Amino acid sequence: MKQAKIQADDIKHAAQGKWSDLIFPSFGIEVQWKKKTPCPACGGRDRFWYDDKNGNGDYFCQQCGPGDGLSLIEKTCTRFTFPQVVSEVASILGLSDSSTITDEDRARWAKEREIRKKEQLERERKRQEQIARKAEGIFRNAYLGEESLYLKNKKVEKDPKIKITHDGNLLIPAVDLLDGKIWNLQTIEPDGTKYFIKGDTNETGEWETGGGRMGGLGFMIGEVQPDLYDDHNICVAEGYATGMSIHMATGYPVALSFVANNLPKVGNVLKQKYPNAQLVYCADDDSAKDDTGRKYAQMALDITGGIIVLPQFKQIQESIA
Ligand SMILES: [Zn+2]
């Protein structure tokens, strides 16, 4: 073991900067730098974080803990003992010629990786369907109330397609704007607290948070007139209160993206469904913070064309669709 330890240290030096592009792929392992992904060893959805922080292929997995590149290979390719992993990596780096990895191994690993990926996508799809059923059920069966303090404080009307519950919460369906299917549900409490469908326990009893579909989902305040084949305006805003204020002031339909980073995706969907529409992005003014709203509105504009306006409808930029 002492021999292997010394060798492991030698390897770590030679392996710096080569983990993600050279060494891991040789074992059929794929990592993405600083992104939450499934764990190559134990799967999951977003439990794995690769940052290579010490240059040793370092990662953290919420399930199987932290480790370096050698330990990740040992955990993922269970055929190898640790000394064997060390010797294989040495041969990949040209430090020895004792490799026992065959093309068959590589082919098998690639296949296993494909299967893991497919299983992952399938789990994700099931989870989204599960959240969609939950959202649809909560919305359909809501015990209705009269008043939302949130709407009252914000001085905005209730769109006929949203609901107020008996405890004063607003329920806003997050739908696929192409076909109208409900995939998620935003709740806004009287004090303005907002959340989507929360986690649940899965079949093995683990607590899972979120997992519902979000990207590209929106909610349309007002109606886009189906017979409008000529130029017409559709506004796009993040939150309900802002969106409804715009609708009340202009009479235009307003698509909500719920969160800033969903603006480009919603814009894209609207452009598919209403190719003649001019999209008016009503960016939230977060200039006091980091300008997130404007940044994503600009990204959306680059994709779909249209106009960006800031609050008070001060026009800051125009581009031709
Ligand atoms: Zn893991």
Residues whose N, C-alpha, C, O or C-beta is under 5 A from the ligand:
A	BS01	ZN	C39 A41 C42 C61 Q63 C64
